[in-house]
Amino acid sequence: MRSNPPRDAFWQQWLRPWRLIGLVFLLASLSFCGVPIAQAPLVPHAPPDPATPMVAPTLTAIPTVEAAPTAMPDPAAPRRVGLQVGHWRIEEHPDEQARLRRFSGAYYRGYDEWELNIIIARQTMERLEAAGVAVDLLPATVPPGYLADGFVSIHVDGATGAQATTRRGWKIATPFRASAASDALAEAISAAYPRITGLPEDPLGPSYDMRAYYAFAYYRYHHSIAPETPAVILEAGFMTHPADRELLFGRPDLIAEGIAQGVLRYLAAYDPSDAAARTPVGRALLRPAREDAPLYARPDQQSAVERTLVRDERLAPMAETGGWVLVFTHGGNWDLGWVRTEDVEETGEALAPPVAPVHSPQGRSGGCALASALRVL
Ligand SMILES: [Zn+2]
């Protein structure tokens, strides 16, 4: 059944923290998973293309793994890859990701995004398994600490308003703090996918939302992949664009072939014994070096100061450049912004969610006391 969250209030709350990264990043993120402009109507403007054969969604698939940590990769074992079906079974998100239960992503003419994602993921799985790869078909909730030789989160995009019939193309993102192996996975899919599908790349590129994707956010959620799992999130195209839609619905085999060829290309060069290649790049938790250190919207002291930091706060570093560090404030509103390198100092504390998991009577873990303040990513 279709998800119908209270969209206006939801998006207003969702958008508020993104004042921190400024209008450019906001605009770059608007199309992610069909994220609408705050007050835009959610009905796609493009009419259906009657010439486009619609693929019936498969409703009977079940995840191939349950939530349980996996062992470190065994070099002698078959390579293992997780294919996540974006937004599939969102109602099962644990309490720490409660807001994601309302996040059904893009849609078009009665199709929710997951219905297309699962067709693509299953066909990708068939191709990888035929090549000897062990595949886990994963729902929106990932097993805590999921460990594999690769993880590909499969999504399709949607746009509304003026962009509904003009914005198109694919894009891919690695997590923040990406390991060399994550970069290699992204590069391999980026080479194979457009060659096989013929789809153009979305010129606006990936957003910070994609890089901070919840399933990657081991510094924030217990239900996230292991930091050492090479990972990407793919937006395969826009289901709201006529040409993209024709391919996504009419030739999901080509979409799947593009992803599978990319993954196989990556695995061919992958060395499971190279732990360093799977290690995320970045420092441990930071804290302000002084009271009221400013958190800037951009790595520029002329940019807006979004707020000042409390001396004892913890900051999760996402990226660094030219004397600046991009950080999430660790907990609360999870504000994202830039601090000057001289304004932060090391804590030596590992990146981990700020709240310990609590098991509810229903068996869900999470129980984050800050869940009501968390932003959807
Ligand atoms: Zn999505």
Boltz pocket constraint, residues with backbone or C-beta under 6 A from the ligand:
constraints:
  - pocket:
      binder: B
      contacts: [[A, 32], [A, 33], [A, 34], [A, 86], [A, 87], [A, 104], [A, 105], [A, 106], [A, 113], [A, 154], [A, 155], [A, 156]]
      max_distance: 6.0
